[in-house]
Amino acid sequence: MFYLSRFSKNPIISPVRWRAWEALAAFNPSAVRAGDTTHLFYRATARPDVLLTPYAGLSTIGHATLHEGAVGDRTQVIMPEHPWEAFGCEDPRATFFEGKWYVFYTALGGFPFGPSNIKVAAAVGTSPTNLSEKHLVTPFNAKAATLFPERVGGDAVLLLTCHTDYTDEYPRPTIAIARAKNVEDFWNPEFWNKWHETLADHALPELRRADSEHVEVGATPFLTEQGWVMVYSHILNYYDEHNRYFGVEALLLDKDDPQKILMRTPGSFMSPKESYERYGAVANIVFPSGAVVHGDTLDLFYGAADTVCAMASLSLTDLLQSMDERYRLDFVKRFSKNPILEPIPSHAWESRAVLNAAAVELNGETHLLYRAMGNDNTSVMGYARIDKDFNVLERLPEPAYVPREDFEGKMGDPNGNSGCEDPRLTHIGDTLYLTYTAYDGVQAPRGAVSSIAVADFLAHKFDRWAMPRLLTPEGVTDKDVVLVPGKVGGKYMVIHRIDPNICADVFDDLAFSRPVNRCIELMGPRPGMWDHEKVGTAAPPIRVPEGWLLIYHAIGADKVYRLGAALLDAETCTNVISRTVLPILEPVETWEKDGVIGNVVFSDGMTLTGDTLAIYYGGADTALGVATVSLSALIKKLLPSLTP
């Protein structure tokens, strides 16, 4: 649930058109920090040579320094000299080890490129720009080899990805560990032939979650008190070039036995977002190739769109905590007596499901307006009142809000869904504004708004709800409508969702004399991450000193509904300052995983008391629970104040 900050001066290295060897691309940087200077080794691509390489630009390896955010001189340090690298030197991984510089890279020994001519090679030298010694390393297909920066149990340790290129004999990549008493053993074909005979014995546990995925070693591992951290590339739908998603993941390896995985991130924490990541020689790529730690800051270096070098930063502590399932699941604390509301079989209107409650705090108590359904699948809203300890003080036997207009009456299948769904409440002045999804079972769902005086709401005079008005346009599926509490830039803002994005529109007043007619995009899905498919607002955002705090729900490629957090700017409430890269709440408990619709946590309401944020959420579209989180702790995750 941490925040990853891209460097404000990205890209840090771009192609230089008048420098022939890096005129086309400069990407996939490996990083070694020496003092206060970071040495970058990167892949550089020339324009195609009509005589030598008419099919593609020749790749060589460049070197640059990075000091206080500024890139120094760039020099070509590795280029083809031997037959086994005649067609290119790609994707370096650099390590300073026992007084020497080791740069492992992918050597291309033929064209067309394939498993028989893609292997690992190494350059060795006494300085970053004096790599005078070269070796072919693997006699078999491999990429992304990197040397650990110190010995493990007295051994030099090499991490590599074997058989990255598909063959019938080796249909999947294998990330594996090689150990030797002497680094020079890695130049010995006999060492590798013997090692390869028992490849499975050297492999890390499978990192892919499906055969359609692909993984590759990313940055050189670095040592922490807990173990070795390895950042690696994870690719969804690898074999479908039109539906391929590059992401970045990390794992923690045992300090003494780096073949053993102790923990890993639950999914990708980075995916293509910025224009330099989405557009380039190969679109939509972030490829992690370098990592440097200083203090608690991890600087992650990566190639973007196979064109430029870029950098992002994150808290190392947050990254390690995100790998710890116990910490990750306890960051937001579920109420021990969840669910707090369940269906009541004797109440026909709420006999099947009770879920997704709006919440408002009035007179020191929390009032819930929750979605309820009976066997006819008509959504109405029930009322409950709870105390500060989440004890139910009152729950009415009859609905507090029911469908009243044709646009929310049942027009389709008598047993199909219809009604007033997923309420949100906004308190402005002496009025409560109710926004919800109106659905007749036939037309596209639309956002609606009603209102009631606070005094009438507290007195349960629910016959005084104003007649609802439609807030979203006809013929457009537009849901998750919330009214921002208070003015933003002198106007009232409505946040809504047009799949798959969260949008906004502004109004001069609260009469809502027109439906929304703009989609000012706030945020959208992040391909390859937990919010891969679509996103939507939860409760109305809360104003905090740092901006507007928004809890949102999202659906991943696995079709699971989870909750995340974002911080929007104070002035416009439309610019995302920060956004958690992992969910803050996901289905874990049985009642959240099994129900009318399984694997769902979905929130419509939250309240803030002191530093405690209470998030009310539906589980599996069947029951209602609550979870709490420290507001200051959540803001700290969103704003770790990292400055690359």
C-alpha positions in Angstrom: 0.0 0.0 0.0 3.0 2.3 -0.6 3.6 5.1 -3.1 6.1 5.1 -5.9 7.4 8.4 -7.1 8.7 8.9 -10.6 11.7 11.2 -10.9 10.5 14.7 -11.9 13.3 14.9 -14.5 12.5 11.7 -16.3 13.6 10.5 -18.7 17.2 10.7 -17.3 18.8 9.4 -20.5 17.3 9.7 -24.0 18.7 8.9 -27.5 21.0 11.5 -29.0 20.3 11.6 -32.8 23.8 13.0 -33.7 25.6 10.3 -31.7 25.4 7.3 -34.1 25.7 4.5 -31.5 22.8 5.7 -29.4 20.7 7.6 -32.0 17.7 5.3 -31.8 17.3 4.3 -28.2 19.1 4.4 -24.8 17.3 2.2 -22.2 17.4 -0.6 -19.5 20.0 1.0 -17.2 21.9 -1.0 -14.6 23.1 1.0 -11.6 26.0 0.8 -9.2 26.4 3.4 -6.5 30.0 4.4 -5.6 30.1 7.2 -2.9 27.6 9.9 -4.0 27.8 9.0 -7.7 25.7 6.3 -9.4 27.2 4.6 -12.4 24.7 3.7 -15.1 25.3 1.0 -17.8 22.6 1.1 -20.4 21.7 -0.5 -23.7 22.1 1.9 -26.7 20.7 1.3 -30.1 22.0 2.8 -33.4 20.0 3.3 -36.5 19.9 0.4 -38.9 23.1 0.1 -41.0 22.1 -0.7 -44.6 25.2 -2.9 -45.0 25.9 -4.4 -41.5 22.5 -4.5 -39.7 19.7 -3.6 -42.2 17.1 -5.4 -40.2 17.5 -3.5 -36.9 19.8 -1.1 -35.1 22.9 -2.6 -33.5 22.9 -2.6 -29.7 25.9 -1.7 -27.7 26.4 -0.7 -24.1 27.0 2.8 -22.8 28.1 4.3 -19.5 27.0 7.5 -17.8 27.3 8.9 -14.3 24.4 10.3 -12.2 25.2 12.8 -9.5 22.5 14.8 -7.6 20.0 14.1 -10.4 22.3 15.2 -13.2 23.7 12.9 -15.9 27.4 13.2 -16.7 29.4 12.2 -19.8 28.1 9.3 -21.8 30.6 6.8 -23.2 30.3 3.6 -25.3 32.0 0.9 -23.2 30.9 -2.5 -24.7 30.5 -3.2 -28.4 30.7 -6.4 -30.5 34.1 -7.8 -30.9 33.6 -11.6 -31.1 31.4 -13.8 -33.3 29.2 -14.7 -30.3 28.2 -11.1 -29.9 28.5 -9.9 -33.5 24.8 -8.9 -33.8 24.6 -6.9 -30.6 25.3 -6.5 -26.9 22.1 -5.9 -24.9 20.7 -5.2 -21.4 23.7 -4.9 -19.0 23.7 -5.9 -15.4 26.6 -4.4 -13.5 28.3 -5.2 -10.2 31.3 -4.0 -8.4 32.8 -7.1 -6.8 36.0 -7.6 -4.9 37.8 -4.7 -6.6 36.6 -5.2 -10.2 33.7 -4.1 -12.3 31.6 -7.0 -13.8 29.1 -6.2 -16.5 27.0 -9.2 -17.6 25.0 -8.7 -20.8 23.0 -10.5 -23.5 25.2 -11.4 -26.5 23.5 -11.9 -29.9 25.5 -14.2 -32.0 23.3 -14.6 -35.1 20.2 -13.4 -37.0 17.3 -14.0 -37.0 17.5 -13.9 -33.2 16.5 -17.1 -31.5 17.3 -19.5 -28.7 20.5 -20.8 -30.4 22.2 -17.4 -30.6 21.0 -15.5 -27.5 23.4 -16.1 -24.6 25.0 -14.4 -21.6 28.4 -12.8 -21.8 30.4 -10.7 -19.4 32.9 -7.8 -19.6 35.3 -7.3 -16.7 37.6 -4.3 -15.9 39.3 -2.2 -13.3 37.0 0.8 -13.9 33.5 1.4 -15.3 34.9 2.6 -18.6 37.9 0.2 -18.8 36.3 -3.2 -19.4 39.2 -4.9 -21.1 38.3 -8.5 -20.5 35.4 -10.4 -22.2 33.9 -13.8 -21.9 31.1 -15.8 -23.3 29.3 -17.2 -20.2 26.4 -19.6 -20.9 26.6 -22.2 -23.7 22.8 -22.3 -23.7 20.0 -19.7 -24.2 20.0 -17.2 -21.3 19.6 -13.5 -20.4 19.6 -11.1 -17.6 22.5 -12.5 -15.6 23.8 -10.6 -12.7 26.5 -11.1 -10.1 25.6 -10.7 -6.4 27.8 -7.8 -5.0 29.2 -9.9 -2.2 29.8 -13.6 -1.5 27.2 -15.9 0.0 28.6 -18.6 2.2 32.1 -18.1 0.6 30.7 -18.4 -2.9 30.4 -16.0 -5.8 26.7 -16.1 -6.8 25.3 -15.5 -10.2 21.5 -15.0 -10.8 20.2 -15.6 -14.4 17.2 -16.2 -16.5 17.6 -19.4 -18.5 15.7 -20.3 -21.6 13.9 -17.0 -22.0 13.1 -17.8 -25.6 10.5 -20.5 -26.3 11.4 -23.9 -27.5 9.4 -27.2 -27.3 12.1 -28.5 -25.0 12.2 -25.4 -22.8 8.8 -23.7 -23.1 9.1 -21.5 -20.1 11.8 -19.2 -18.5 13.7 -20.4 -15.4 15.3 -18.0 -13.0 18.1 -19.8 -11.3 21.2 -19.5 -9.0 24.7 -20.5 -9.9 27.4 -20.7 -7.2 31.2 -21.0 -7.6 34.3 -20.6 -5.5 35.9 -18.5 -8.2 34.2 -16.0 -10.5 36.4 -17.4 -13.3 34.4 -20.6 -13.1 31.6 -18.8 -14.8 33.7 -18.5 -18.0 34.1 -22.3 -18.0 31.8 -24.3 -20.4 32.3 -27.4 -18.4 31.0 -25.7 -15.3 27.8 -24.8 -17.1 27.3 -28.1 -18.9 27.4 -29.9 -15.5 25.2 -27.2 -13.9 22.6 -27.3 -16.7 22.2 -31.0 -16.4 20.5 -30.4 -13.1 18.9 -27.0 -13.9 15.8 -27.7 -11.8 18.0 -28.1 -8.7 19.3 -24.6 -9.1 16.0 -22.9 -10.0 14.1 -20.5 -7.8 10.5 -21.5 -7.1 8.1 -20.6 -10.0 7.3 -16.9 -10.0 4.7 -17.0 -12.8 1.1 -17.4 -11.8 0.1 -18.8 -15.2 1.7 -20.3 -18.2 0.8 -17.2 -20.2 3.1 -15.1 -18.1 6.8 -14.4 -18.4 9.4 -13.3 -15.8 13.0 -12.1 -16.1 15.7 -11.1 -13.6 15.6 -7.3 -13.2 18.1 -5.4 -11.1 21.2 -6.8 -9.3 20.0 -8.0 -5.9 20.9 -5.9 -2.9 21.3 -7.0 0.7 19.1 -5.9 3.6 18.9 -7.0 7.2 16.0 -9.3 6.2 17.7 -10.8 3.2 18.4 -10.2 -0.5 15.9 -8.1 -2.4 15.4 -8.8 -6.1 13.3 -6.6 -8.3 12.2 -8.4 -11.5 10.1 -8.0 -14.6 6.7 -9.7 -14.7 4.7 -9.7 -17.9 1.1 -10.7 -18.3 -0.1 -12.3 -21.5 3.4 -12.5 -22.8 2.6 -14.6 -25.8 -0.1 -12.2 -27.0 1.7 -9.2 -28.4 -1.5 -7.1 -28.6 -2.5 -7.8 -24.9 0.9 -7.8 -23.2 1.3 -5.9 -19.9 4.7 -5.2 -18.4 4.9 -4.8 -14.6 7.5 -4.7 -11.9 7.6 -7.0 -8.9 10.0 -7.8 -6.0 10.9 -10.7 -3.7 13.0 -11.3 -0.7 15.6 -14.1 -0.8 17.2 -15.8 2.1 20.4 -14.1 3.2 22.3 -17.4 3.4 20.4 -19.4 0.8 19.3 -17.0 -2.0 17.5 -19.8 -3.8 14.9 -19.7 -1.1 12.1 -17.1 -1.4 11.0 -15.7 1.9 8.4 -13.1 0.7 7.2 -11.4 -2.4 5.0 -8.6 -3.5 1.5 -9.8 -4.2 1.6 -8.4 -7.7 3.1 -5.7 -9.8 3.7 -2.4 -8.1 4.5 -0.5 -11.3 3.1 -0.4 -14.8 3.4 1.9 -17.9 1.8 5.3 -17.0 3.7 8.3 -18.3 4.0 9.1 -22.0 7.7 8.1 -22.2 6.6 4.7 -20.9 3.6 4.3 -23.1 5.1 5.5 -26.4 8.4 4.6 -28.0 10.2 1.9 -30.0 8.1 -0.7 -28.2 5.0 0.8 -26.5 3.9 0.2 -22.9 7.0 -1.1 -21.3 8.6 -0.5 -17.9 11.5 -2.8 -17.4 13.4 -2.8 -14.1 17.1 -3.1 -14.6 18.8 -1.3 -11.8 18.4 -0.6 -8.1 20.3 1.6 -5.6 19.6 2.0 -1.9 20.6 5.1 0.1 19.1 5.4 3.6 15.5 4.1 3.4 15.1 5.2 -0.2 15.2 2.7 -3.0 16.0 4.3 -6.4 14.7 2.0 -9.1 16.1 2.5 -12.6 14.2 1.2 -15.6 13.9 1.2 -19.3 10.7 2.9 -20.7 9.1 1.9 -24.0 12.5 0.4 -25.1 13.6 3.9 -25.8 14.8 5.9 -22.7 16.2 5.4 -19.2 14.1 6.6 -16.2 14.1 6.4 -12.4 11.5 6.1 -9.7 11.8 6.0 -5.9 10.1 4.3 -3.0 10.5 3.6 0.6 12.5 0.4 1.2 10.7 -0.2 4.4 7.3 0.1 2.7 8.4 -2.3 0.0 9.5 -4.9 2.5 6.4 -4.4 4.6 4.2 -4.9 1.5 5.8 -8.3 1.0 4.8 -9.4 4.5 1.3 -10.7 4.2 0.7 -10.3 7.9 1.6 -6.6 7.8 -0.2 -6.0 4.5 -3.5 -7.5 5.7 -3.3 -5.8 9.1 -2.6 -2.3 7.9 -6.3 -1.8 7.7 -7.9 -3.5 10.7 -11.1 -5.4 10.3 -13.7 -5.1 13.1 -13.5 -8.3 15.1 -17.2 -8.8 15.0 -17.7 -8.4 11.2 -20.1 -8.5 9.5 -22.0 -5.8 11.5 -25.1 -6.2 9.3 -26.5 -9.3 7.6 -29.7 -10.1 5.7 -32.8 -10.7 7.9 -34.8 -13.5 6.4 -38.1 -12.2 7.9 -37.7 -8.9 6.1 -38.6 -9.6 2.5 -36.9 -6.4 1.3 -33.5 -7.4 2.8 -33.7 -11.1 3.0 -31.1 -11.8 0.3 -28.3 -9.2 0.7 -27.3 -6.3 2.8 -24.3 -4.4 1.5 -22.6 -1.2 0.4 -23.5 1.4 3.0 -23.3 5.2 2.8 -22.1 6.6 6.2 -22.5 10.0 7.9 -21.5 11.1 11.4 -24.2 13.2 13.1 -24.3 14.1 16.8 -21.5 11.7 17.7 -23.1 8.7 16.1 -22.7 7.1 12.7 -25.8 6.7 10.5 -25.8 4.1 7.7 -27.9 4.0 4.6 -27.3 0.6 3.1 -28.3 -1.2 0.0 -30.6 -4.1 0.6 -32.2 -6.7 -1.7 -34.8 -9.4 -1.4 -35.5 -12.4 -3.6 -36.9 -10.1 -6.3 -33.5 -8.4 -6.6 -35.0 -5.0 -6.2 -32.5 -2.7 -4.5 -33.8 -0.4 -1.7 -32.0 1.3 1.2 -32.2 0.4 4.8 -31.2 2.5 7.8 -29.0 1.6 10.8 -27.4 3.7 13.6 -24.2 2.6 15.3 -22.0 3.8 18.1 -18.2 4.5 18.1 -17.5 0.9 18.9 -19.6 -0.3 15.9 -22.4 -1.7 18.0 -25.8 -1.4 16.2 -28.0 0.8 18.3 -30.9 0.9 15.9 -32.0 -0.8 12.7 -35.3 0.0 11.1 -37.7 -2.8 10.0 -38.8 -1.0 6.9 -36.7 0.6 4.1 -35.6 4.2 4.4 -35.5 4.8 0.6 -37.3 3.0 -2.2 -37.7 3.4 -5.9 -40.1 6.1 -6.8 -39.4 7.0 -10.5 -39.8 5.0 -13.7 -36.0 5.1 -14.2 -35.5 3.0 -11.1 -38.6 0.8 -11.3 -38.5 -2.8 -12.6 -39.0 -2.7 -16.3 -37.3 -5.9 -17.3 -37.2 -9.4 -15.9 -39.4 -9.6 -12.8 -36.5 -11.3 -11.0 -33.8 -9.2 -12.6 -31.8 -6.5 -10.8 -33.4 -3.0 -10.5 -33.9 -0.2 -8.0 -31.7 2.1 -6.0 -28.2 0.8 -5.7 -25.0 1.8 -3.8 -25.9 5.0 -1.9 -23.4 7.7 -1.0 -24.2 10.6 1.5 -22.7 14.0 1.5 -23.4 16.5 4.3 -23.4 20.1 3.2 -25.0 22.8 5.5 -28.2 21.5 7.0 -28.9 19.1 4.1 -27.9 15.5 3.3 -27.4 14.8 -0.4 -27.9 11.2 -1.5 -26.3 10.0 -4.7 -26.9 6.5 -6.0 -27.2 4.3 -9.1 -30.7 4.1 -10.5 -31.5 1.1 -12.6 -34.7 -0.1 -14.3 -33.3 -3.4 -15.5 -33.4 -2.4 -19.2 -31.7 1.0 -19.8 -28.1 1.7 -18.9 -27.6 2.4 -15.2 -27.6 6.1 -14.3 -26.5 8.2 -11.4 -29.3 9.9 -9.4 -29.5 12.5 -6.6 -32.0 13.2 -3.9 -31.8 15.2 -0.6 -33.3 15.5 2.8 -32.9 17.9 5.7 -30.6 16.7 8.4 -33.3 17.2 11.0 -35.8 15.1 9.0 -33.2 12.4 8.5 -32.5 12.2 12.2 -36.2 12.1 12.9 -36.6 9.3 10.4 -39.1 11.3 8.3 -38.0 9.5 5.2 -41.2 10.5 3.4 -39.5 13.9 3.0 -36.7 12.7 0.6 -36.8 15.0 -2.4 -37.9 13.4 -5.6 -34.7 12.1 -7.4 -33.2 13.7 -10.4 -30.9 11.9 -12.9 -27.4 13.1 -12.7 -25.8 11.2 -15.6 -26.6 11.2 -19.3 -29.0 8.8 -21.0 -27.6 5.7 -22.7 -24.3 5.8 -20.9 -23.4 3.4 -18.1 -22.4 5.9 -15.5 -22.2 4.7 -11.9 -20.4 5.4 -8.5 -21.6 9.0 -8.4 -20.5 11.0 -5.4 -20.9 14.7 -4.5 -17.7 16.2 -3.1 -18.5 17.8 0.3 -18.0 21.6 0.0 -17.0 23.7 -2.9 -13.9 23.2 -5.0 -12.7 26.2 -6.9 -16.0 28.0 -6.2 -18.1 25.2 -7.7 -19.7 21.9 -6.6 -18.1 18.8 -8.0 -19.6 15.5 -8.9 -17.3 12.5 -9.3 -18.7 9.7 -11.4 -17.5 6.7 -13.4 -17.6 6.0 -17.1 -16.0 2.6 -17.5 -13.2 2.1 -16.9 -12.3 5.6 -15.6 -13.2 7.9 -12.7 -14.4 11.2 -14.0 -15.6 14.6 -12.7 -17.9 17.5 -13.6 -18.6 20.7 -11.9 -21.9 22.6 -11.1 -22.6 26.2 -10.2 -25.2 25.2 -7.5 -26.9 22.2 -6.0 -30.0 22.4 -8.0 -28.5 19.9 -10.6 -30.6 21.3 -13.4 -28.7 19.3 -15.9 -26.9 15.9 -16.0 -23.1 15.7 -16.1 -21.8 16.5 -19.5 -18.1 16.2 -19.1 -15.7 13.5 -18.1 -12.7 15.3 -16.6 -10.6 12.2 -16.1 -9.3 11.8 -12.5 -7.7 8.3 -12.8 -8.0 5.1 -14.7 -6.9 1.5 -14.5 -3.3 0.5 -14.4 -2.7 -2.4 -16.7 -1.0 -5.4 -15.1 -1.6 -4.2 -11.6 -4.3 -5.0 -9.0 -6.6 -2.2 -10.6 -6.1 -3.6 -14.1 -9.7 -3.6 -15.4 -11.6 -0.6 -14.0 -11.8 1.8 -11.1 -14.6 3.6 -9.3 -15.1 5.9 -6.3 -16.0 4.5 -2.9 -17.2 7.2 -0.4 -17.1 10.9 -1.1 -13.5 12.2 -0.6 -12.5 13.6 2.7 -10.7 17.0 2.9 -7.3 16.6 4.7 -4.5 19.1 5.0 -2.6 17.5 2.2 -5.6 17.5 -0.3 -8.6 15.3 -0.8 -8.4 11.7 0.3 -10.2 9.3 -2.0 -10.8 5.6 -1.3 -11.6 3.8 -4.5 -12.5 0.3 -5.6 -11.0 -1.6 -8.5 -11.2 -4.8 -10.4 -8.1 -6.7 -11.4 -7.5 -9.2 -14.2 -8.5 -11.9 -11.7 -11.9 -10.2 -11.4 -11.4 -9.6 -7.7 -12.8 -6.3 -6.2 -10.3 -4.5 -3.8 -9.9 -1.1 -2.3 -7.1 1.4 -2.7 -6.4 5.0 -1.7 -5.5 8.1 -3.7 -4.7 11.7 -2.7 -6.1 14.4 -5.0 -4.9 18.0 -5.0 -6.7 20.6 -2.8 -7.3 23.2 -5.4 -9.1 21.2 -8.2 -9.7 17.8 -6.7 -8.8 16.4 -10.1 -5.0 15.9 -10.1 -3.7 12.7 -8.5 -0.8 13.6 -6.1 -0.4 10.1 -4.9 -2.0 6.6 -5.3 -1.2 3.4 -3.5 0.5 0.9 -5.7 -1.1 -2.0 -3.8 -4.6 -2.4 -2.4 -5.3 -1.5 1.2 -8.2 -4.0 1.6 -9.0 -7.1 -0.3 -11.2 -10.2 0.2 -9.7 -12.5 2.8 -12.5 -13.5 5.2 -15.0 -16.2 4.2 -17.9 -13.8 4.2 -15.9 -11.5 1.8 -15.1 -14.3 -0.6 -18.3 -16.3 -0.6 -21.7 -14.8 -1.3 -24.0 -13.4 -4.0 -20.9 -12.3 -5.9 -17.7 -13.8 -4.5 -14.4 -12.1 -3.9 -15.7 -8.6 -3.4 -15.0 -5.8 -0.9 -16.8 -2.6 -2.0 -17.2 0.6 -0.1 -19.6 3.5 -0.3 -19.1 5.2 3.1 -16.4 6.3 5.5 -16.2 8.5 8.6 -13.3 10.2 10.3 -13.1 10.4 14.1 -9.8 11.9 15.3 -7.1 10.0 13.5 -9.3 7.0 12.9 -10.8 6.4 9.4 -13.7 3.9 9.5 -14.4 2.3 6.1 -17.7 0.6 5.7 -17.8 -2.1 3.0 -19.8 -4.8 1.5 -18.4 -8.3 1.4 -19.3 -10.7 -1.5 -22.3 -8.5 -2.2 -24.1 -10.1 0.8 -23.2 -8.5 4.1 -21.7 -5.3 5.6 -18.5 -4.9 7.6 -16.2 -2.1 8.8 -12.5 -1.7 8.9 -10.3 1.1 10.4 -7.0 2.7 9.6 -5.0 5.5 11.0 -5.4 8.5 8.8 -1.9 9.7 9.5 -0.4 6.3 8.7 -2.3 6.2 5.4 -1.2 9.7 4.5 2.4 8.7 5.3 2.2 5.8 2.9 0.8 8.2 0.2 3.3 11.0 0.9 6.7 9.5 2.1 8.4 12.7 1.0 10.9 10.9 -1.2 13.1 13.2 -3.2 15.4 11.5 -5.9 
